[in-house]
Amino acid sequence: MRDLPGVVFAVSLTGLWLASRAGTWLCHWMGKLDEGDMADLDVVRTAALTLLGLVIGFTFSMAISHYDHRKLDEAAEANAIGTEFVRAGLLPPEGARRVRELLRTYLQQRVLFYTTWDRSRLRGIEAARGRTQADLWSAVEPYAAAAPTPITALVIAGANDVLNSQAYTQAAWWDRIPALAWVLMAAMAVCSSVLAGYTARRPEGHARRFFLLPLIVAISFFLIADIDSPRSGVIRIHPQNLESAQHLLDGG
């Protein structure tokens, strides 16, 4: 569900509103507390809401960190591919032409990785990417064996950087907020909503007045889920560095 930010928003809003309503029903069923007990619950409610705000802020910061990491890895990929394209000129003409053709194909596949949201099509793109990586390594490996010079080592190192940069990108896309963290954050939000409803001074007006808290928390959950979901939602990473490199390589 966390891959569907819209669903996260709808479920959060509905669930937290029902939780706050459950708090008012619980208060009605148990009867009004005296002033001393109500004051104690006010302290607990304030502490719970404060802690919930801190946890949401920490989780949001974690999602932003993951998003920034993915952006940096996209730029690193473009840089690695562009560098290897230039270094390929150190090889003999036939080898240079082969490596550069593979890099153009590979670059197109990496752009599609960022811009394709159809998972069935993405599987085909990833399979083709794996074959291109193997072909790229096979294209430079014979030169390392035939002429192990510092110049050849530069080309080999560049190809290795291209392969490594893709692995780092994939690792960053797999790095998500743990499901257990979502469960704990949702549990805290439900408890806070129940407390807010239970300590309402005028429960008869609760349905209107306490809709704001579930709405704010649901929006926060939506933003966290949206930023933490690389392939869904509103906030996505556009491969502008890879597209810029593709333009330069095609022009070259």
N, C-alpha and C positions, 0 to 999 in steps of 0.2 A: 504493500500500500504506500510505502514511503517514496516509491518511484512515481506516484501520481499525486502531485501537490494539491490539485483541486479536490481529490477525494479526501486527503488529509484535512483540508480546511473544512469540508462539509461534515465529516465525521467528528472532528474536534468541536466545531460549533454546536452541533446537535448534542453530542455527549456531555459537554460541559454545561450547556444550558439545562439539560435534564438533571445533571448532578446538583446544580444550584437549586432547581425545583425540589429535588429530593431533600435538600437541606431544610427548605421551608416546610415540607410535609412532615419531616422528622420533628421539627420544632413544634408544629401543630399537634402532632401525636403525643409527644412527651410533655407538652405544656410549657408555658413560659418559665424561664429561669429567673431567679432573683437577681438583683443588681450586682451582687458580688460575683456570682458565677458568670454572669454575662460579661463583666469586666475581665475576668480571667480568660474567657473565650475570645474576647477582643484581642488580647495579647497574643494568643495562639494563632488567631486568624492573621494578624499583622505579620507575625514571624513567618507563617507559612507562605503568604503572598510575597514577602521579601525574598525568602529562599527560592521560591518559584521564579521570580524575576532574575535572580542571580544565575540559576541553572539555565534558564532560557538564554540569557546573555552569553554565558559560557559556551553553550551549544551553538549559538549563532556565530560566535567567534571561531569555533572549530570548523563550521561549514564554510565561512569566508576563507579560512586558512587553506582548506582543501581546494576551494575554487581558485585561489591565487596560485597554488601549486600546479594545478592543471594548466593555467595560463602560461606559467613559466616553462613548463615542459613542452608546450606547443611551440613557443619561441625557440627553445633549445633544439627541437627537431628540425625546424626550418634552418637554423644555423648549421647544424651538422650536415644536412643534405647539401646546402649551398657550398660548404667548405669542401666536401668530398667531390662535388661536381668540378670545382676548380682544380683539386689535386689530381683528378683523373687525367688531366692534361699531361702529367708527368709520365704516363704510360705510353707505350708505342701507339701509333695512330689507331690501329684496329682495336686494341684493348680500351683506349680512351673512348672511342665511339660506342663500344658495347656498354661500358660502364655508365656513360652519360645517358644512353637510351633507357637503361634499367632505372637510373635515378629519376628520370622524367616520369616513367611509369609508376615508380614507387611513390613519388610525390603526389601524383594524381590520386593514388589509393589512400594516402594519408589525409588528403583533403576530404575525400569521401567518408572517411572514418568519422570526421567531425560533423559533416553535414547530412549524413544519412540517419534517419530515425526508424526506418523499417528494419526490424531485427532479422527477418529472414534474408533480406538483401545484404544486411551488414555481415552476416555469416559468410556469404560468398565473397564479399570484399576482403574480409580478414583471411580467408583461405588463399585468395590471390596474393595478398600482401605477404603471406608466409612463403609462397613460391618465389615471389620476386626477391625477397631477402636471401633465400637460398641461391638463386641465380646470381645475385650481386656478389655474394661471397665467393661463389665458384668462378666468377669472372676475374677477381683480383688475386685469388689464392695461387694460381700457377705462376704468377710473376714473382711472388714472394719466394717460392721454391727455386725458381730459375735464376733469379738475380736478387739475393737478399742484401740489398743496399739500403742506406739511410733514406734515399728517395722513395724506394719501394715501400719502406716501412711507413712513410707518411701516408701513402695511399691505403695501406692495410689498416693503419690506425684510424683513418677517416671512415673507412667502411665499418670498422668496429664501433665507432661513435654513432653512426647511423643506426645500427642495430640496437645499441644500448639505449639510445634516446627513445626509441619506440617502446622498449621494455619499461623504461621509467614512466612514460606516459600511461601505459596500461596499468601500472601499479598505482599511479595517482588516481586513475578513474575507478579502480577497485577500492580505493581508500575512502570509506564512507563512515558516517556516524553510526556507531554500533546499535544494533536493534535493541539491546538491553537498555541503552541510554534513552531511547525513545520510550520504552515501556516505563522506566522510572520517571521520566519527565511527565508522561501522561498521567501516571498515578498521582504525582504531586499536584498536577492541575485539577484532577478530579477531587482530591481531598480539599484543596483550597476553595473550589467552587461549592462543595458541600458546606464547608465552614461559613462561607459568605452567605449562603442561603439560610443556614441555621441561626446566624447572629443578626439577621435582618431586623431592623427596628420595627418596620411595618411590613410584615410578610404579604399583606393583601396587595401591595403595589409591586411585589417582587418581580413578576413576569416582565414588567416594562423596565424597571430600574436596573435590574441585575443582568440584563442581556448584554450590557457593555463589557463586563469582564470576560465571559466566554468569547465574545467577538474579538477582543484584543488578543487573547491567548491563541485563538484559532488563526488569526492573521500572522502571529509570530511563528506558529507551527508551519503555516503555509510557506513563509519566507525561508525558514530553515530547510524544509523539504525541497523547495524549488532550487535553492542554491546548491544543495547537496546531491541533486539528481542531474548528472551530466547530460542525459538524453531526453529529459522531459521537463515540462514547466516553461516558464517565461524567460528566465535568465539562463542563457546558454553561452558557451565559448565559441566564438567565431574564429576560424583559422586564418586570420588576416596575415599572419607572418608566413604561413605555408602558401597562401594564395599569392603573396608578393614574391616569394621565392619561385613559385611556378611561373609567374609572369616573366621573371628574369631568365629562368632556364629555357623557357620556350623561345624567348627572344634571342637567346644565345645559340 
